[in-house]
Amino acid sequence: MTETTAIKRVRHPEKVNRPDNPIQRKPAWIRVKAPVSKTYHETRELMRGLNLTTVCEEAACPNIGECWSKKHATMMIMGEICTRACAFCNVSTGKPNALDPFEPTNVATAVKTMGLNHVVITSVDRDDLKDGGAQHFADVIQAIREAAPNTTIEILTPDFLKKPGALEVVVAAKPDVFNHNLETVPKLYPSVRPGARYYHSLRLLERVKELDPNMFTKSGLMVGLGEDKDEVSQVMDDMRVAGIDFITIGQYLQPTVKHHAIHRFVTPDEFAVLEKQAYAKGFLMVSASPLTRSSHHAGEDFAKLKAARERANASK
């Protein structure tokens, strides 16, 4: 193996020289069963056969066994290599490949084949592209609409930082839910999410509501990274000022010894308090638990979100 080949196979080249952060033993409330079901393997084969990438695999999601056994897979478009180097994320970083022109059709085929009522589409960051991949998102949404017109579409997008006009392209494609995760509190951005800007991400979500007031917006936080309760409460307040409808809050889990260390494991009782607090602040929908992830139970949560808006409108 040549030195060049070895470098190409490093999943996180920017983390190689970082000091190790030992991975802590998970408490009992976070352990999940290994994926073994027949449906799990069928879902995996479908993704491979259509040359599709899933965030379930790339981000090492702990819920993959449960979700894939129900034929719920979150497809990650625009390749598996990200241009950012977030300290919490397990997705590969480096120089991405060219966009696959067949990907929108392949994603739509997978959605139709699995018979999904609700699908979540996410992506790597593509800072190398002039529009950050906005048009590709729009193409995927359109392809799904044509192949599976009854399927509701949730997108989890990058921040489109320094990509003027990109957000407008995606919103014009009319996804049912626009999700962009703030991930953590402002003070931790330099160490956890160094390529992003907290107030830009917040403004992105606020702008979605300005462009389409009826579009559901959603954002997520990880806890256990070193934030405190007051900082989490402030982020909730910021989200509500931006009109965000749905918040997800989950435990940060460290992918490797080279990733950001876990500061602590947040207990289920603490998550219950966070859920109660978020509802009190006016969110239409809250999902807060140790294993909560942006796309976990997304279909069921979307139905609850719509019902919550209907109740809110009826009470006015």
ZIDA-V684242 format. One record per backbone hydrogen bond with DSSP energy under -1.0 kcal/mol. NH is the residue of the N-H (numbers start at 0). CO is the residue of the C=O. Records with the same first field share a line. If there is no record, write none. Layout:
NH = CO, CO
This chain:
5 = 1
6 = 2
7 = 3
8 = 4
9 = 6
14 = 11
17 = 14
20 = 256
29 = 26
40 = 36
41 = 37
42 = 38
43 = 39
44 = 40
45 = 41
46 = 42
47 = 43
48 = 44
49 = 45
50 = 47
51 = 46
54 = 73
57 = 53
58 = 54
59 = 56
60 = 55
63 = 60
66 = 62
67 = 63
68 = 64
69 = 66
70 = 67
71 = 66
74 = 119
75 = 52
76 = 121
81 = 91
82 = 124
86 = 191
92 = 10
93 = 81
102 = 99
105 = 101
106 = 102
107 = 103
108 = 104
109 = 105
110 = 106
111 = 107
112 = 108
113 = 109
115 = 110
118 = 151
120 = 153
121 = 74
123 = 76
128 = 125
131 = 128
133 = 130
136 = 132
137 = 133
138 = 134
139 = 135
140 = 136
141 = 137
142 = 138
143 = 139
144 = 140
145 = 141
146 = 142
147 = 143
150 = 147
151 = 116
153 = 118
154 = 176
155 = 120
156 = 178
162 = 159
165 = 162
168 = 164
169 = 165
170 = 166
171 = 167
173 = 170
175 = 152
176 = 152
177 = 215
178 = 154
179 = 217
182 = 219
183 = 181
187 = 184
188 = 185
191 = 187
192 = 188
195 = 192
200 = 196
201 = 197
202 = 198
203 = 199
204 = 200
205 = 201
206 = 202
207 = 203
208 = 204
209 = 205
210 = 206
211 = 207
214 = 211
215 = 175
217 = 177
218 = 245
220 = 247
221 = 182
222 = 249
231 = 227
232 = 228
233 = 229
234 = 230
235 = 231
236 = 232
237 = 233
238 = 234
239 = 235
240 = 236
241 = 237
242 = 239
243 = 238
244 = 216
245 = 216
246 = 284
247 = 218
248 = 286
249 = 220
250 = 289
251 = 222
258 = 255
259 = 86
262 = 223
263 = 223
270 = 266
271 = 267
272 = 268
273 = 269
274 = 270
275 = 271
276 = 272
277 = 273
278 = 274
279 = 275
280 = 276
281 = 278
282 = 277
283 = 244
284 = 244
286 = 246
288 = 248
291 = 288
295 = 292
297 = 294
300 = 296
301 = 297
302 = 298
303 = 299
304 = 300
305 = 301
306 = 302
307 = 303
308 = 304
309 = 305
310 = 306
311 = 307
312 = 308
313 = 309
314 = 310
